[in-house]
C-alpha cells in the first residue's frame, strides 16, 4: 500500500497472460521505459517460482492449461524480452495434421517445407506465468496491486479516475483513488469492469464446451500437433515436453454442451476409451489423463475497444473459439501494435490516452481482428455440421490445401501468423 502512487501513466486491470505481457512489453520500448505502470488484479499474486525454476504460479490464468503460440508470436515475445524465459519450456510444433473423422481428406504441414525451425510452440500456462513473474519482478517502474479490484473508472481531465478496493493489500474498506493517463482493461472475457463501463459485447453461444486436460501417451508425439474434426467439433492434441520420461499432449476437445456433462462424469478409464475412439491411434495408446477443466464456448466481441483514456485487450475485446488456437496469438499482435503506438505517443504531451492515438492503434489492428474472428467462426460452423454440402466442402478444402502448393503455402503462412 505504501508503494501506491496517486498518478500513473498506465493502469492495467488484469494481471493474467495478456495484462502481464503488456506490462513487460512496455519496458522494452525506448520511448516507454519511463512510463509508470500499475497492474491491478483480483487474483492473489502468482507464486514467485520462476527464480527456482519451478513453474507453480497460483493465479488462475497460469494453471495446467497450455497455449499454442505461432511462429510469429515467438518473434513478438523475443522483442518483448520474454522468449528467453519461455523457450526452454516450449515444445516445438514440427508438423500439423488436420483431418475430418471418418472421411477422406487431410492437410499436413511440415516446418521443413516452410524453412522455419518450427511452425509454432506449445507452452504450459504455468511456465508462461513463471516467466512473466520473473520479468515483472525486475521492472522498477511497474507496481502490482493484488488481490484488489477496480470499483469504478470515470473520465477525467487527464485520462481516467480509478477507484480501488483491496483489504488484503491495505486499502481498507474505503476506496483509494488513482489517476491514469490510460486505462487498459485486460481482465478476461467475464470482465466486471467492462460491464460497469457499459461497454456492449456481442455474444454468440456455440452450444459447445471445451474439455481441457493433459494426456499421457504410449509413444513419442515427435512434435506433431493434431486437429481432428468430429461431429461435435474439433479435437486437438498438442505436443508437450515430456515430464519424468512420460510423453504428453495437451487435449482440447470440443463437445456439445449436453455431451460434455456426460463426458465429465466418466472415470478416467472410460474417458480415455472414449477419447481413443474419437482420436484414433496416431499417438499410440492414451494411457493417462490429468486434471480436467470444462469451459463454455462462445464468440464475444466488444462493440467498442477504445474510448478516451481507455482500451480493451485480450478476451474482453474478442473471445474466440479455440478451433484454430489463435486467441493468444491475436492478442500478442494487438499488444505489439499498442506498445508501438504508445511508444510514439509517449513523446507527445497528453497523447498517451488521446483518441487520435488510440484510433491509430485500432486502425492498425481492425483488419487482422476481423479476419481471425471470421475464420474461427466459419471453421467452427463448417466443421460442426453433418450437412452434406458442408461435408463435401470440408473434404474438398482439406484435399485442395494438401494438393495445391500455393494454397498450402498460404494456409501455412496464416497458421504461423505471418499473413
Residue pairs with C-beta under 8 A, 6 or more apart in sequence:
1 169
1 170
1 171
2 170
3 143
4 38
4 143
4 145
4 176
4 178
5 36
5 38
5 143
5 178
6 177
6 178
6 179
7 36
7 178
7 179
7 180
8 36
8 37
8 38
8 178
8 179
8 180
8 181
9 35
9 36
9 37
9 180
9 181
9 182
9 352
10 26
10 35
10 36
10 37
10 38
10 180
10 181
10 182
10 183
10 184
10 342
10 352
11 37
11 38
11 39
11 40
11 160
11 162
11 178
11 180
11 182
11 183
11 184
12 19
12 22
12 23
12 37
12 38
12 39
12 40
12 184
12 186
13 19
13 40
13 41
13 150
13 183
13 184
13 185
13 186
13 187
13 191
13 193
14 39
14 40
14 41
14 185
14 186
14 187
14 188
14 191
14 314
14 316
15 39
15 40
15 41
15 43
15 45
15 46
15 59
15 144
15 146
16 41
16 43
16 59
16 60
16 61
16 62
16 186
16 187
16 188
16 314
17 61
17 62
17 67
17 125
17 128
17 129
17 132
17 314
17 328
17 331
18 186
18 313
18 314
18 315
18 328
18 331
18 335
19 39
19 41
19 184
19 186
19 187
19 313
19 314
20 39
20 129
20 132
20 133
20 136
21 80
21 82
21 132
21 332
21 335
22 184
22 186
22 313
22 335
22 338
22 339
23 37
23 39
23 136
23 139
23 142
24 80
24 81
24 82
24 132
24 135
24 136
24 139
25 79
25 80
25 82
25 335
25 336
25 339
26 32
26 35
26 37
26 142
26 339
26 342
27 33
27 81
27 135
27 139
27 141
27 142
28 79
28 80
28 81
28 339
29 339
29 340
29 342
29 343
30 343
31 342
31 343
31 344
31 346
31 347
32 339
32 342
32 343
32 346
33 141
34 141
34 346
35 141
35 342
35 346
35 352
36 141
36 142
37 139
37 141
37 142
37 143
38 142
38 143
38 144
38 145
38 178
38 180
39 136
39 142
39 143
39 144
39 145
39 146
40 145
40 146
40 148
40 149
40 150
40 162
40 164
41 59
41 144
41 145
41 146
41 147
41 148
41 187
42 146
42 147
42 148
42 149
42 187
43 58
43 59
43 60
43 61
43 146
43 147
44 58
44 59
44 146
44 147
44 168
45 58
45 59
45 144
45 146
45 147
46 57
46 58
46 59
46 62
46 129
46 130
46 132
46 133
47 56
47 57
47 58
47 133
48 133
48 137
49 55
49 56
49 57
49 130
49 133
50 85
50 130
50 131
50 133
50 134
51 134
51 137
54 130
55 89
55 124
55 126
55 127
55 129
55 130
56 126
56 130
57 126
57 129
57 130
57 133
59 129
61 125
61 129
61 188
62 125
62 126
62 128
62 129
62 130
63 125
63 126
63 293
64 124
64 125
64 126
64 213
64 214
64 290
64 291
64 293
65 124
65 125
65 212
65 250
65 293
66 122
66 123
66 124
66 125
66 214
66 238
66 240
66 250
67 122
67 123
67 124
67 125
67 128
67 328
68 93
68 120
68 121
68 122
68 225
68 238
68 325
68 328
68 329
69 77
69 90
69 120
69 121
69 122
69 123
69 328
69 329
69 332
70 119
70 120
70 326
70 329
70 415
70 416
70 417
71 116
71 118
71 119
71 120
71 416
71 417
71 418
72 329
72 333
72 416
72 417
72 418
73 120
73 121
73 328
73 329
73 332
73 333
73 417
74 83
74 118
74 120
74 121
76 332
76 333
76 335
76 336
77 83
77 86
77 332
79 336
81 135
82 131
82 132
82 135
85 130
85 131
85 134
85 135
86 123
86 127
86 128
86 131
89 123
89 124
89 127
89 131
89 241
90 121
90 122
90 123
90 127
90 241
91 121
91 122
91 123
91 223
91 238
91 239
91 240
91 241
92 111
92 117
92 118
92 120
92 121
92 223
92 239
93 111
93 118
93 119
93 120
93 121
93 122
93 223
93 224
93 225
93 238
93 239
94 110
94 111
94 118
94 119
94 222
94 223
94 224
95 108
95 109
95 110
95 111
95 119
95 222
95 223
95 224
95 225
96 107
96 108
96 109
96 119
96 224
96 225
96 226
96 227
96 415
97 106
97 107
97 108
97 224
97 225
97 226
97 227
97 282
98 106
98 107
98 108
98 226
98 227
98 228
98 229
98 398
99 105
99 106
99 107
99 226
99 227
99 228
99 229
99 398
100 106
100 228
100 229
100 383
100 391
100 394
100 395
100 398
101 228
101 229
101 230
101 231
101 278
103 391
103 394
103 395
104 395
104 399
105 394
105 395
105 396
105 397
105 398
105 399
105 402
106 398
106 402
107 398
107 401
107 402
107 408
107 411
108 402
109 119
109 408
109 411
109 412
109 415
111 117
111 118
111 119
113 408
113 412
114 409
114 412
114 413
114 416
116 416
118 223
119 225
119 412
119 415
119 416
120 225
120 415
120 416
122 225
122 238
122 239
122 240
122 250
124 240
124 250
136 142
136 144
145 164
145 166
145 169
146 166
146 169
147 166
147 168
147 169
148 164
148 165
148 166
148 168
148 169
148 171
149 164
149 165
149 166
149 192
150 162
150 163
150 164
150 193
151 163
151 164
151 165
151 175
152 162
152 163
152 175
152 196
153 160
153 161
153 162
153 163
153 183
153 193
153 196
153 197
153 310
154 160
154 161
155 161
155 307
155 308
155 309
156 179
156 309
158 179
158 181
158 350
159 179
159 180
159 181
159 182
159 183
159 308
159 309
159 352
159 353
160 179
160 180
160 181
160 182
160 183
160 309
160 310
160 353
161 177
161 178
161 179
162 177
162 178
162 179
162 180
162 183
163 175
163 176
163 177
164 171
164 175
164 176
164 177
164 178
165 171
165 173
165 174
165 175
165 176
167 173
180 309
180 353
181 309
181 352
181 353
182 309
182 310
182 311
182 342
182 352
182 353
183 309
183 310
183 311
183 353
184 310
184 311
184 312
184 313
185 191
185 193
185 194
185 197
185 310
185 311
185 312
185 313
185 316
186 312
186 313
186 314
186 316
187 193
187 194
187 316
188 314
188 315
188 316
189 300
189 315
189 316
189 319
191 316
194 201
194 302
194 312
194 316
197 307
197 310
199 302
199 303
199 304
199 312
200 302
200 303
200 304
201 300
201 301
201 302
201 303
202 299
202 300
202 301
202 303
203 298
203 299
203 300
204 298
204 299
204 300
204 377
205 296
205 298
206 297
206 298
206 299
206 321
206 380
206 384
207 256
207 257
208 232
208 233
208 254
208 255
208 256
208 257
208 260
208 296
208 297
208 321
208 380
208 384
209 254
209 255
209 256
209 257
209 260
209 294
209 295
209 296
209 297
210 252
210 253
210 254
210 255
210 294
210 295
210 297
210 322
211 251
211 252
211 253
211 254
211 255
211 260
211 263
211 264
211 292
211 293
211 294
212 250
212 251
212 252
212 253
212 292
212 293
212 294
212 295
213 250
213 251
213 289
213 290
213 291
213 292
213 293
214 240
214 248
214 249
214 250
214 251
214 289
214 290
214 291
215 237
215 248
215 249
215 250
215 251
215 272
215 275
215 286
215 288
215 289
215 290
216 246
216 247
216 248
216 286
216 287
216 288
216 289
216 290
217 246
217 247
217 248
217 249
217 283
217 284
217 285
217 286
217 287
218 247
218 283
218 284
218 285
218 286
218 287
219 247
219 283
219 284
219 285
220 247
221 237
221 239
221 247
221 249
221 283
222 239
223 239
224 239
224 282
225 236
225 237
225 238
225 239
226 235
226 236
226 237
226 238
226 279
226 282
226 283
227 234
227 235
227 236
227 323
228 234
228 235
228 236
228 237
228 278
228 279
228 280
229 235
229 383
229 394
230 254
230 278
231 384
231 386
232 254
232 255
232 256
232 259
232 384
233 254
233 255
233 256
233 323
233 380
233 383
233 384
234 252
234 254
234 322
234 323
234 379
234 380
234 383
235 251
235 252
235 253
235 254
235 275
235 278
235 279
236 250
236 251
236 252
236 253
236 322
236 325
237 249
237 250
237 251
237 279
237 283
238 249
238 250
238 252
238 325
239 249
239 250
240 248
240 249
240 250
241 248
242 248
246 288
249 283
251 275
251 289
252 322
252 325
253 263
253 275
253 278
254 297
254 321
254 322
254 323
254 384
255 263
257 296
260 294
263 271
263 274
264 292
264 294
266 274
268 288
268 289
271 289
271 292
272 286
272 287
272 288
272 289
275 286
275 289
276 285
276 286
279 286
297 321
297 322
298 319
299 319
299 320
299 321
299 373
299 376
299 377
300 315
300 318
300 319
301 317
301 318
301 319
301 373
302 312
302 316
302 317
302 318
304 312
305 311
305 312
305 317
305 362
306 312
306 355
306 358
306 359
306 361
306 362
307 355
307 358
308 353
308 354
308 355
308 358
309 353
310 353
310 358
311 338
311 358
311 361
313 331
313 334
313 335
313 338
314 331
314 334
315 327
315 331
317 334
317 369
318 330
318 369
318 372
318 373
319 327
320 326
320 327
320 330
320 372
320 373
320 376
320 377
321 376
321 377
321 379
321 380
323 376
323 379
323 380
323 383
324 372
324 375
324 376
324 379
324 415
326 372
326 375
326 376
329 417
330 368
330 369
330 372
333 365
333 368
333 417
334 365
334 369
337 361
337 364
337 365
338 361
341 357
341 358
341 360
341 361
341 364
342 352
342 357
342 361
344 357
345 351
345 352
345 354
345 357
346 352
351 357
375 414
382 390
382 393
382 394
383 394
385 391
400 407
401 407
401 408
401 411
402 408
410 419
413 419
